[in-house]
């Protein structure tokens, strides 16, 4: 897919007929053709492969590219308009849209704190009691050394900054402690970056789908998101580079390592091209690497910034966290950038949060010092839980589809029909809390046919959760809201598939 035209977030972008034709399936055996064409375009919009408010090709041009009659394309566009997936203005063309009632909904709004449902809304693991006790004991001993100080360390404890810097150095990116700022989780790291580098109205290139809390933070900062699609097959590098040239966003926020929620891993050559493109456009590149340690079937990826030349490195900021690899309750995250930017971010941090908890940072020091033992055990546990989830999906919901994730903490499941919000609501009465895929889209209403299902709970709970989802799906009135696409079973890629796109 290629976006052309004026650099605008909404109606300045249009999709040329040959490029839309490349995205569409073979329609030669479909009857009636106009209905299948409309349904194919609708699913491209729902799947985020065509973003909202993009101008569709003129009817005559698309008819030529598809070797169809203009009347067929006109009928398809009419059907899209009737169903709310397109809107037209006389003399201006036809634009992608969503039905008025298709709005973002969050399961968390429907729950009380006392709700005891199996929680599939959070992709973060717990920490074993024995590990926590040992870390707290060691941290408490170290705390005595800091008790006589003010306890304010806006840049983070020196020993923790050194440990984080050493981790980057060992993975191929030489780093000094002065390049590290310890934050209260990755979310604070991103918000500090936004506060320091962006102003209201600036454009930020984001993936479609992406991490919901990051998207919400960007929106609350009154920044304009410029979505680029991420599919089960990964990123379209040409679309990203074209967007950088045409829109020239102030910042790009990306999750290249076991993407949340899709799960794919960005290839090295694509990283190098993206570094050159962001350098050329003058775009700050915020790289969220919170899932990097969760490499289950492939080697741990090198830091994104390690692929940058000296001229490219200054505009790359790495975001890390212990929430996925250790425990989110510690609220330990960090930023890696130039010492000059770290100084600026540290001064900004003091205005919103004087400093992080000394005890939490000392516990983090203890955990990081034992990573050679703790991480392999964590990876083994997550592998078992991933297998349990995928086995349960194949057994109880074989009509759903998902790739076998090579890393990360969740599966991005295709339900085959746009029922995610309705299913999430019904699942509550069956004791399962889960977010609709719509929560992960920059535009409300997309990914209505998707669920993100984390595998961070014990295997028994995951199997029970899937059983309950299946019961909710088959209970009472069918949830189908539109014509379903062909179904296929959850699968693990075989050797041929893995050779092309390794276990994404």
Order of alpha helices (4+ residues) and beta strands (2+ residues): beta-beta-alpha-alpha-alpha-alpha-beta-beta-beta-alpha-alpha-beta-alpha-beta-alpha-beta-beta-alpha-beta-alpha-beta-alpha-beta-beta-alpha-alpha-alpha-beta-alpha-beta-beta-alpha-alpha
